[in-house]
Amino acid sequence: MTNEPDYGKAGRNLPAATAVGLALLFTVTTSLFIDPRFFAILAAFGMMLAARELGRTLVVGLSARMSILLQILAPVIVAGAAIAGSTGLLATFVASALLVLAVRLLDGQEAYVHHVTRSIFALAYAPLLAGFAVLLSMQENGAWKVLAFILLTAATDLGGYAAGAIFGKHPMAPVISPNKSWEGFAGALVLQLAVGVSLWVYVFEQPWWEGAVIGSVMMLTATLGDLIESMVKRDLGIKDMGSLLPGHGGVMDRLDSLVVNAFMAWLLFGFFL
């Protein structure tokens, strides 16, 4: 019988989670405003850890050779975005997928389709999507754009948690994520709108309604990213993807909404800004 601490509705050690979250935000912000290349290096390192995590949890029976290959390919994909933009991101991802198909031949026929499909999914889910954050950082005002998308994603988590903890009574997706409520969804939307409008008016000096639109869309996609991660974990029968980050779980437990919103930010910011 295990004696796991009861963290209530939060389900996490909030002091530890807050400390780790602030430390990560400070590290990312510092790298962005010193030099975007530092951010790219940080993102590449994060994706190496994510690939290691996904290789262990997502792909059952993956050989050590393939696990190492994924950990090499993940930062290469991110580097492709930093070096050659969107073309480099696409080219390195496709080349990585082909390499997975080829190298897995060395491990024999058993579970070949299972291993290659899930390995390629891991590369798409983490480094390919994260590559769009690197593309964003390389643009004009890239540091502010990346920081904006991070703040917009964090606002969904913070607003949803606060409103859900105080007012939450109606589950939004009880089978996938029992802690999520419609009250939390509303709280996330309110805070997201406030952050989006503030960023667009005071940082980017653009019309307020653009910030409201982007805030609304990115709240929806952040929630979607969180639900996707929850569904993956339920399918695998695990609570967290890992245990590297105190109060958060694994790397992908922290990046689930961010990787989805990295693409959405690249797409929406490119249109509005």
C-alpha positions in Angstrom: 0.0 0.0 0.0 1.4 3.4 -1.0 1.1 6.5 1.0 0.9 9.2 -1.7 0.4 12.8 -0.5 -3.1 14.2 -1.0 -2.7 17.5 -2.9 -6.5 18.0 -3.2 -8.0 19.4 -6.5 -4.6 20.5 -7.7 -3.3 17.0 -7.8 0.2 18.4 -7.6 2.7 19.8 -5.1 1.9 23.4 -5.8 4.9 25.1 -4.1 7.3 22.8 -6.0 5.4 23.3 -9.2 5.3 27.1 -8.9 9.1 27.2 -8.1 9.9 25.0 -11.1 7.6 26.9 -13.4 9.1 30.3 -12.5 12.6 28.9 -12.8 11.8 27.6 -16.3 10.2 30.9 -17.3 13.2 32.9 -16.1 15.6 30.6 -18.0 13.6 30.7 -21.2 13.1 34.5 -21.0 16.8 35.1 -20.4 17.8 33.0 -23.3 15.4 34.8 -25.6 16.5 38.3 -24.8 20.2 37.5 -24.8 20.3 35.7 -28.2 17.6 33.6 -30.0 20.3 31.0 -30.7 20.5 30.4 -27.0 16.8 29.7 -26.9 17.2 27.3 -29.9 19.9 25.4 -27.9 17.6 25.3 -24.9 14.7 24.1 -27.0 16.9 21.4 -28.6 18.0 20.2 -25.2 14.4 20.1 -24.0 13.4 18.1 -27.0 16.1 15.6 -26.4 14.7 15.0 -22.9 11.2 14.8 -24.3 12.3 12.2 -26.9 13.9 10.2 -24.2 10.7 10.3 -22.1 8.4 9.5 -25.0 10.7 6.6 -26.1 10.3 5.0 -22.7 6.6 5.5 -22.1 5.0 5.6 -25.6 6.9 2.9 -27.5 6.8 -0.4 -25.7 9.8 -2.6 -26.2 11.9 0.0 -28.2 15.5 -1.1 -28.4 18.3 1.0 -26.9 19.5 1.7 -30.4 16.2 3.3 -31.4 15.9 5.1 -28.1 19.2 6.8 -28.6 18.4 7.6 -32.3 15.2 9.4 -31.2 17.2 11.4 -28.6 19.6 12.4 -31.4 17.0 13.2 -34.0 14.8 15.4 -31.8 17.4 18.2 -31.3 18.4 17.9 -34.9 14.9 18.7 -36.0 14.9 21.8 -33.8 18.3 22.8 -35.1 17.0 22.5 -38.6 14.4 25.2 -37.8 17.1 27.5 -36.3 19.5 27.0 -39.2 17.2 26.9 -42.3 13.8 28.1 -41.1 10.6 26.3 -42.1 12.3 24.5 -44.9 14.9 23.2 -42.6 12.3 22.1 -40.0 10.3 20.2 -42.6 13.4 18.6 -44.2 14.9 17.4 -41.0 11.6 16.0 -39.8 11.0 14.0 -43.0 14.7 12.8 -43.1 14.3 11.8 -39.4 11.1 9.8 -40.2 12.9 8.0 -43.0 15.9 7.2 -40.8 13.5 5.7 -38.2 12.0 3.5 -40.8 15.4 2.4 -42.0 17.2 1.9 -38.7 14.3 0.0 -37.1 14.9 -2.7 -39.8 18.0 -3.8 -37.8 15.8 -4.9 -34.9 13.7 -7.4 -36.9 10.1 -7.8 -38.0 8.4 -8.1 -34.6 6.4 -4.9 -33.7 8.0 -3.0 -36.6 4.8 -1.0 -37.4 4.2 -0.3 -33.7 7.7 1.0 -33.2 8.1 3.1 -36.3 4.6 4.7 -36.1 4.9 5.6 -32.5 8.5 6.8 -32.9 7.5 9.1 -35.8 4.5 10.3 -33.7 6.9 11.1 -30.9 9.1 13.2 -33.3 6.0 15.0 -34.6 4.4 15.6 -31.2 7.5 17.1 -29.6 10.4 18.4 -31.7 8.4 19.2 -34.9 5.8 21.3 -33.0 8.5 22.8 -30.8 10.4 23.8 -33.9 7.7 26.4 -34.6 8.6 28.2 -31.4 12.2 28.4 -32.7 10.9 29.8 -36.0 8.9 32.4 -34.1 12.0 33.4 -32.1 14.0 34.1 -35.3 11.4 36.7 -36.5 11.4 40.4 -35.8 10.5 41.0 -32.2 10.9 37.2 -31.9 11.7 37.3 -28.2 8.5 39.1 -27.3 6.5 36.9 -29.6 7.7 33.7 -27.9 7.2 35.2 -24.5 3.7 36.2 -25.5 2.8 32.7 -26.6 4.2 31.3 -23.4 2.2 33.8 -21.3 -0.9 33.1 -23.2 -0.5 29.4 -22.7 0.3 29.8 -19.0 -2.8 32.0 -18.6 -5.0 29.1 -19.6 -3.5 26.9 -16.9 -3.6 29.6 -14.2 -7.1 30.9 -15.0 -8.5 27.4 -15.4 -6.9 26.1 -12.2 -8.0 29.1 -10.1 -11.6 29.2 -11.3 -11.9 25.4 -11.2 -10.5 25.1 -7.7 -12.9 27.8 -6.4 -16.1 27.3 -8.5 -15.6 24.0 -10.3 -18.7 21.8 -10.2 -19.4 20.7 -13.7 -16.8 18.3 -15.3 -15.8 19.2 -18.8 -14.3 15.9 -19.8 -14.7 13.5 -16.9 -13.4 10.4 -18.7 -10.2 12.1 -20.1 -9.4 14.7 -17.4 -11.7 14.6 -14.3 -10.2 17.7 -12.7 -11.2 20.0 -15.7 -14.5 21.8 -15.3 -16.6 24.2 -17.3 -16.1 26.8 -14.6 -12.3 26.4 -15.1 -12.8 26.7 -18.8 -14.6 30.0 -18.3 -11.9 31.3 -15.9 -9.2 30.4 -18.4 -11.0 32.3 -21.1 -11.4 35.4 -19.0 -7.7 35.5 -18.0 -6.6 34.6 -21.5 -8.6 37.6 -22.9 -7.1 39.9 -20.4 -3.5 38.8 -21.2 -4.1 38.7 -25.0 -5.6 42.2 -25.1 -2.9 43.6 -22.8 -0.1 42.1 -24.9 -1.5 43.4 -28.2 -2.2 46.9 -26.9 0.9 47.6 -24.8 3.6 45.3 -26.3 2.8 45.0 -30.0 0.7 48.2 -30.2 -2.0 46.6 -32.3 -5.8 46.7 -32.0 -7.2 45.2 -28.9 -9.6 43.0 -30.7 -6.7 41.1 -32.3 -5.5 40.2 -28.9 -8.9 39.0 -27.9 -9.2 36.8 -31.0 -5.8 35.3 -30.5 -6.3 34.9 -26.8 -9.6 33.0 -27.4 -8.1 30.7 -30.1 -5.0 29.9 -28.1 -7.0 29.2 -25.0 -8.9 26.5 -27.0 -5.8 25.0 -28.5 -4.0 25.0 -25.1 -6.9 23.2 -23.6 -6.9 20.8 -26.5 -3.2 20.1 -26.0 -3.8 19.3 -22.4 -6.6 16.9 -23.2 -4.6 15.2 -25.9 -1.8 14.6 -23.4 -4.3 13.3 -20.8 -5.8 10.9 -23.3 -2.3 9.6 -24.3 -1.5 9.0 -20.6 -4.8 7.3 -19.9 -4.3 5.1 -22.9 -0.8 4.2 -21.6 -2.1 3.7 -18.0 0.2 6.3 -16.4 -0.3 9.4 -14.4 2.8 11.3 -15.6 5.1 11.0 -18.6 8.1 11.2 -16.2 9.3 12.6 -12.9 12.1 15.0 -13.9 10.3 18.2 -12.9 9.0 18.3 -9.3 5.4 19.3 -9.1 4.9 18.8 -12.9 5.9 15.3 -13.7 7.9 14.8 -16.9 9.0 17.2 -19.6 6.0 16.5 -21.8 3.6 17.0 -18.8 4.8 20.6 -18.8 5.0 21.1 -22.6 1.7 19.5 -23.6 -0.1 22.8 -24.2 3.0 24.7 -25.2 4.0 22.5 -28.2 0.5 22.8 -29.6 0.4 26.5 -29.1 3.8 27.0 -30.6 2.4 26.1 -34.0 -0.8 28.2 -33.4 1.3 31.2 -32.3 3.5 30.9 -35.4 0.4 30.7 -37.6 -1.7 33.4 -35.9 1.1 35.9 -35.1 2.3 35.6 -38.8 -1.2 36.6 -39.9 -1.9 39.4 -37.4 1.6 40.7 -36.8 
